[in-house]
Structure formats: structure tokens, C-alpha cells
Amino acid sequence: MAYKINDDCISCGACADGCPTDAITEGDSKYVVDEEKCIDCGACADVCPVSAPAQA
């Protein structure tokens, strides 16, 4: 199950930098996860300062 980024996102980009598959990109109001590329590794959640990425 792919990760999703909730509304707690502060758009710092840490999750995108930590993603090994480049599945995370900057959206309009927060970063977003491409569910096709996400391998459910949790790297994004490990580096996020506000715990915005979570399993969907």
C-alpha cells in the first residue's frame, strides 16, 4: 500500500529527497506521492519532521 502525505505537510522537501524511487513531487499545497512508483519502504516517513507521510 503506497504512502500518502497528509495536510500536516510543511513543503520542506525532505520526503522527496529521501525517496529512493523519486515517487514524491511538489504539489500545489503539499508534496504528493505517485502510487505507481511508491514501493512502501517508509523512507519518506523516516525523514519527515512533521510525520506527514503515512500509509494509505
Secondary structure, 3 states (H helix, E strand, C coil): CCEEECCCCCCCCHHHHHCCCCCEEECCCCEEECCCCCCCCCHHHHHCCCCCEEEC
